[in-house]
Amino acid sequence: MSFIDKLGNAWRGSGSLLCVGLDPDLARLPIGLQARPDGILAFCRAIVDATADLVCAFKPQIAYFAAHQAEDQLQALIAHIHTRHPGIPVVLDAKRGDIGSTAERYAREAFERYRADAVTLSPYMGTDSIEPWLQWTDRGVILLCRTSNSGGADLQSLEVAPGERLYERVARLAAERWNPHGQTALVVGATVPEELRRVRALVGDMPLLVPGIGAQGGDIDATVMAGCRADGLGMMVNSSRAILYASHGEDFAEAARQAARDTRDALRLAVARRVRGTAGG
């Protein structure tokens, strides 16, 4: 099953737009897990099992594993998700971007070693850096477009042609040249709802990975109004720290579940308000 099909099934099956980001900071884990050689895996696995029925995707960030030489734990975590929760797609947040020959090796790492369903990429080296990833036609390619960080506008909002910003050029390319197999998606931050609205208008029903709610302060209602498709789907709205570290005690998994449920429900309510508003308009 392709990433796009798996994601569509997860949206409909869970009734959720929530994507839980798995960014395990060893110093923030419960004390009992910090000393364990498999503490990162144990923490993330508990979070996954506690929230799986509330999400449309999981998004492990590779740097948080690699910094602790825990790539084997990342492998085991993704294998656990595929085995225990096979309907939930895994987005490997790697933000790779390099020349074609190197990109081909990175693609093998993401899709063969880690068995990710999709991966985040930086598109700023252009077409030949993206093409190797597109050969994996059943996997997702999620390109940085307009990111949620405060410095995102430094380059992404530059005018590259009359009336066209760089992020808009990326969106157009993603919807046209960089989507030959219908596997491409974009990263657009919840912290920039007007840009999110513009990207949605440019790319139609393409899936969007939307970071920036929770700890980064993105507004859920504004995000849903700007980025949802007409069917109320179309987004993986990511929250990481607000869910992972809802508690630093032994009840961390239960607290994460409650935080995820609250976020899922807030997204559902926002979608309902949007649908009612559209119908009334």
C-alpha positions in Angstrom: 0.0 0.0 0.0 1.3 3.4 -0.9 2.0 6.1 1.7 -0.8 8.3 0.3 -3.3 5.4 0.5 -2.1 4.5 4.0 -2.5 8.1 5.2 -5.9 8.4 3.7 -7.0 5.2 5.5 -5.5 6.5 8.8 -7.3 9.9 8.5 -10.6 8.2 8.0 -10.1 5.3 10.4 -8.9 7.4 13.3 -11.0 10.5 12.6 -7.9 12.4 13.5 -5.5 15.0 11.9 -3.0 14.6 14.8 0.6 13.5 14.0 2.7 12.8 17.1 6.3 13.8 16.7 8.8 11.5 18.5 11.7 13.7 19.5 13.2 11.9 22.6 15.4 14.2 24.6 17.3 11.9 27.0 17.5 14.6 29.6 13.7 15.0 29.7 12.9 11.3 30.0 11.7 9.9 33.4 14.7 9.2 35.6 14.1 5.5 35.5 14.5 5.4 31.7 17.6 7.7 31.4 19.9 5.1 32.7 18.6 2.2 30.6 20.5 1.4 27.4 17.2 1.1 25.6 15.6 4.0 27.4 14.8 6.0 24.3 13.1 3.0 22.6 11.2 2.2 25.8 10.0 5.8 26.1 8.9 6.2 22.5 7.3 2.8 22.4 5.2 3.6 25.4 4.1 6.9 23.8 3.2 5.2 20.6 1.1 2.5 22.3 -0.6 5.0 24.4 -1.6 7.3 21.5 -1.9 5.1 18.5 -5.7 5.2 18.3 -5.7 9.0 18.4 -3.3 9.8 15.5 -3.0 9.7 11.7 0.8 9.4 11.7 3.9 9.2 13.8 7.0 11.4 13.0 10.3 10.3 14.6 13.0 12.9 14.3 16.3 11.2 13.3 18.6 13.7 15.0 17.2 12.9 18.5 18.2 9.2 18.0 21.5 9.8 16.2 22.8 12.2 18.8 22.7 9.4 21.3 24.0 6.7 18.9 20.5 5.2 19.1 19.8 4.5 15.4 19.2 0.9 16.3 16.5 2.0 18.7 14.9 4.1 15.9 14.9 1.0 13.7 13.3 -1.0 16.4 10.7 1.7 17.1 9.6 1.9 13.5 9.5 -1.9 13.3 7.3 -1.8 16.4 4.9 0.7 14.9 4.6 -1.4 11.7 4.0 -4.6 13.7 1.7 -3.4 16.4 0.0 -0.5 14.6 0.3 -1.4 10.9 -2.3 1.1 9.7 -0.4 4.2 10.9 2.2 5.7 8.6 5.6 6.6 9.8 7.2 9.9 8.6 11.0 9.9 9.1 11.8 13.6 9.9 15.3 13.8 8.3 15.2 16.9 6.1 17.7 15.4 3.7 18.9 17.3 0.7 21.9 16.5 -1.4 23.1 15.7 -5.0 21.6 12.8 -6.8 24.1 10.1 -6.0 24.1 10.9 -2.3 20.3 11.3 -2.2 20.0 7.8 -3.6 21.9 6.5 -0.6 19.9 8.6 1.8 16.7 7.2 0.2 18.0 3.6 0.8 18.7 4.5 4.4 15.2 5.9 5.0 13.2 3.4 3.1 15.3 0.1 3.4 17.1 0.5 6.7 14.4 2.3 8.7 11.4 1.2 6.6 9.8 4.7 6.8 6.6 5.3 4.9 7.6 8.9 4.1 10.5 11.2 4.7 11.0 15.0 5.0 13.4 16.6 2.4 14.9 20.0 1.8 14.2 20.9 -1.9 16.6 23.7 -2.2 19.2 21.8 -4.3 16.5 21.4 -7.0 15.1 18.6 -9.2 18.1 16.3 -9.4 18.3 16.1 -5.6 14.7 15.0 -5.4 14.4 12.6 -8.3 16.1 9.6 -6.5 13.5 9.8 -3.8 10.7 9.7 -6.4 11.8 6.3 -7.6 10.3 4.8 -4.5 6.8 5.3 -5.8 5.0 3.8 -2.9 6.7 6.1 -0.3 6.0 9.7 0.5 8.2 12.6 -0.2 7.5 15.6 2.0 9.2 18.8 1.0 10.0 21.8 3.2 7.9 24.7 1.8 7.1 27.3 4.5 8.4 26.2 7.8 7.2 27.1 11.3 10.5 28.4 12.7 11.0 32.1 13.3 13.8 32.3 10.7 11.7 30.6 8.0 10.9 33.9 6.3 14.6 34.8 5.8 14.7 32.8 2.5 11.3 31.3 2.0 9.4 34.6 1.7 11.9 36.1 -0.8 10.3 37.3 -4.1 11.8 35.1 -6.8 9.6 36.4 -9.6 7.0 39.3 -9.8 4.3 38.3 -7.3 5.8 35.0 -6.4 7.6 34.1 -3.2 10.1 31.2 -2.9 7.8 29.1 -0.9 5.1 29.5 -3.6 7.6 28.4 -6.2 8.3 25.3 -4.2 4.6 24.6 -3.8 4.0 24.9 -7.6 7.0 22.6 -8.4 5.8 20.1 -5.8 2.3 20.1 -7.3 3.6 19.7 -10.9 7.1 18.6 -11.8 8.0 17.0 -8.5 4.9 14.8 -8.2 4.9 12.4 -11.1 3.5 9.5 -9.0 1.2 11.4 -6.7 3.4 10.8 -3.7 4.5 14.3 -2.8 3.5 16.4 0.2 4.6 19.7 1.8 5.7 21.0 5.1 3.9 24.2 6.0 3.9 25.6 9.5 0.8 26.3 11.7 2.6 29.5 12.8 2.0 31.1 9.3 -1.7 30.6 8.6 -1.9 33.0 5.7 1.0 31.2 3.9 -0.7 27.9 4.7 -3.9 29.1 3.1 -1.9 30.2 0.0 -0.2 26.9 -0.3 -3.5 25.0 0.0 -4.8 27.1 -2.9 -1.8 26.3 -5.0 -1.6 22.6 -4.5 -5.2 21.5 -4.3 -5.7 18.3 -2.2 -2.0 17.5 -1.7 -1.3 16.3 1.9 0.4 18.8 4.2 2.5 18.2 7.2 1.8 21.0 9.6 4.2 21.5 12.6 3.9 24.4 15.0 0.9 23.8 17.3 1.6 23.0 21.0 4.9 24.3 22.2 5.4 26.6 19.1 2.1 28.3 19.7 0.3 27.8 16.4 -3.5 28.3 16.6 -5.6 25.2 15.9 -8.6 27.0 14.5 -6.6 29.2 12.2 -4.6 26.2 11.0 -7.7 24.2 10.2 -9.4 27.1 8.5 -6.3 27.7 6.3 -5.1 24.2 5.6 -8.0 21.7 5.6 -9.4 20.3 2.5 -13.1 20.5 1.7 -13.5 16.9 3.1 -12.0 18.0 6.5 -8.9 16.0 5.9 -5.6 16.8 4.2 -3.3 17.6 7.1 -1.0 15.9 9.5 -0.9 18.4 12.3 2.2 17.7 14.3 2.7 18.1 18.0 5.8 16.8 19.8 6.9 18.3 23.1 3.5 19.2 24.4 2.5 15.5 24.2 5.8 13.7 24.9 6.6 15.7 28.0 3.1 16.2 29.4 4.5 14.5 32.5 8.0 13.8 33.6 6.9 11.1 36.1 6.1 7.4 35.7 2.7 8.4 34.4 4.3 9.9 31.3 2.4 7.6 28.9 -1.0 8.3 30.4 -0.3 12.0 30.4 0.8 11.9 26.8 -2.4 10.1 25.9 -4.5 12.7 27.6 -2.6 15.5 25.9 -3.0 13.7 22.5 -6.7 13.2 23.1 -7.2 16.9 24.0 -5.3 17.9 20.8 -7.2 15.4 18.6 -10.5 16.7 20.0 -9.6 20.3 19.5 -8.7 19.6 15.9 -12.0 17.7 15.4 -14.0 20.7 16.8 -12.1 23.1 14.6 -12.9 20.9 11.6 -16.6 20.8 12.5 -16.7 24.6 12.9 -15.0 25.0 9.5 -17.4 22.6 7.8 -20.4 24.4 9.4 -19.0 27.7 8.3 -18.5 26.5 4.8 -21.9 25.0 4.6 -23.5 28.2 6.0 -21.5 30.4 3.6 
